[in-house]
Amino acid sequence: IVGRRKRRIQPLERFGRCASFSTFGRVRSAFAHSIVGGGDIAILLCEPGWLWLIPLPGERVSVGLVERTPRAGTDAEETLMGCIEGSAFLSGTFAGAERIAPFRRIANYSYYNLEPSSERVVSLGDARAFLDPIFSSGVTIAVLSARLLAREVALALSQERPLGLEAYWSRCEIAY
C-alpha cells in the first residue's frame, strides 16, 4: 500500500509476465495421481513457460500456465486449454476432470518496493517485494524478515539508539 501510494513499485520482469489458471475437479486419472496424488506440487516446463499443478482437497487441482511473453489476442481459457490439450501428458492428467472455477489471467504481478521503509514504517515479506502469488515465498520471507527486524528493534531499544536498517536490508536482500 505504501509503495503503491508513493509510486515506488518497480515491476520484476524476470519471473514471468502472465499467468492463466483455473481449478479442476474430479481429477482422478492415473496420470494425475502419479503427479499430485501424494500432495506434492508439480512444476512442468513447457514451450511458452512453465505450469503449476497444485493438489487441493477433494480430487481438485489448481493448474496454471506462466508465460514469459503472452500471445496477443489470447484469453486465459484459450491459453490454458491449448496447453493442456496440446500435450498428451497433460490431456491424460486431466482426462475425465471438469473445470470448477472460472479461467483467470493475471499479468505483471511481481514487483519490488523501491522505498520499503520510512521513519514510521518498515516493510516485511510481500510488502518489500512480491515474487509469486502461487507459492508461499511471501509467507516464508515475511516470517524470516520479521524475525530479523525484531532482532534489530530489540538491539536498538536495549542500546537506546535509533533504529538502523542497513544491515537488515542487506540480509533481507538475499531472500528476495
C-alpha angles and dihedrals in degrees: 000000000000093000093049092045090053091041091237098132117120118195116236107222099184098076100063130283107232138025124198113190150155142166125255127202132203090037097169107140121129087241092057092046091052091051107037103004091105092054096257124139113239125212116196127188117223138170098271095040130289140319133219125209112191118183115225129188118281103032092302126138130190110216128184141167120218112201125195092208114020115216111248116247096022128118132209095264095048092046098046098038091045089056094046095044092044092059123069088203095053093040088056091046093055097036108139094006123126130214110247101175133050119267109256136188130197127180139193094010101146115090145160123222106228093195105040098164143032135176091287105022135061120183122229131189114334092006088071097041131350111211109169136353095210107056128051097248089121092055093048094046092045093054095045095044090047089054091050092046092048089054091051092047092048091050093048091049095046091048092042092231135126117277110263116199103183095097091041093054091046091056093043091051089068091062094047 
